[in-house]
Amino acid sequence: MWSLNTKEGYLANFEIYQGKRFSGNVNYERQFGKAAAPFVSMLDSLPQAKLLYKFCMDNLFLRIYLFHFLREKGYSVTGTFRDNRLPKNCPLKSNHELKSAPRGTQDAYIAKDYVIMFVRWVDNNVVTIGSTAYGVSPSTSVKRYSQAEKRVIQVPRPCLLGQYYKYIDGTDQMDQNPAIG
């Protein structure tokens, strides 16, 4: 099931989809692929009057052309990216280069062609994220346990990651709601 959720965890729209038959606009499937087509189709049902929607999504179906499409429609988007889905000319340091860097290390790049800020940030693993809505500043600090120091430390985190985690929690909350009821 694909779902659009509010940041509070309320279900705004959903599409039951198993990959075989897509009931929405077939042009979306051709343009965005089987995984993203149900999401783009659900956008058609949103009220267009205000367009103040900000989407946070994980790397399952997020690609650069979906980011570009949503920005062109007036939406803000923040989401995690898989390495093979970044623009070819993206000069971010590789995951391999950053893996040995201390927590909180980041590398940022603005893809001017797409008006997207890309950041790689080191936490337990390297996270790659892009946003049309947020940048690196203002950064915040998060608490993490340091095995080396045997204590909790403060780790700097870029703004776009803080916003992503704040809003993606709505989907996590919605996923838990059916189990509670």
C-alpha positions, 0 to 999 in steps of 0.5 A: 500500500502506498500512502500520503500521510500528514506529519501527525500520522493521519492518512490523507490518501492511499493506493493499494498496489502490487506492481501488476496492474496500475489503475491510475494514469498510465503516462505516470507509469511510463514517465516515473516507473512502477514504484513512483506512479501510484504516488504521482497519481495520488497527487491528482486528488490533492486540493491545488488551491494552496500548493503548500505541500512539502513531501518527505520520502525515502529512497525506494522510488525517489529519482532526480526527475521525480524531484524535478517534476514535483518542484515544477508543480510547486511542491517542496520535496526532501528525501533520501537518495540511493547513490546510483540515483544522484545526478551523474556530475554530482561531486559529493564525496563517496560513501567510501570516503566518508565512512571513516570520517567522524560522525557529523561530517557532511559534504554538500552540493547544490545541483543548479540544473535542478535547484536541489541541495544534496548532502551526505552526512555521517551518522552510524552510516552515511546518509545521502539526502536532497531537498528543494525546501531546506539547506544545510543551515541552520544546523542542529545537534543530536545526541548519539552514543560514542563507543570510543568515548563511552558516553553520549556526545552531541553531533551536528546535523544539517537542517534538511536532515532534521526536517526530513526526520521530523516529517517522515515520522508521520509515515512511521506513525501511520504505519503503527496506527493499524496495529494499535486499533 
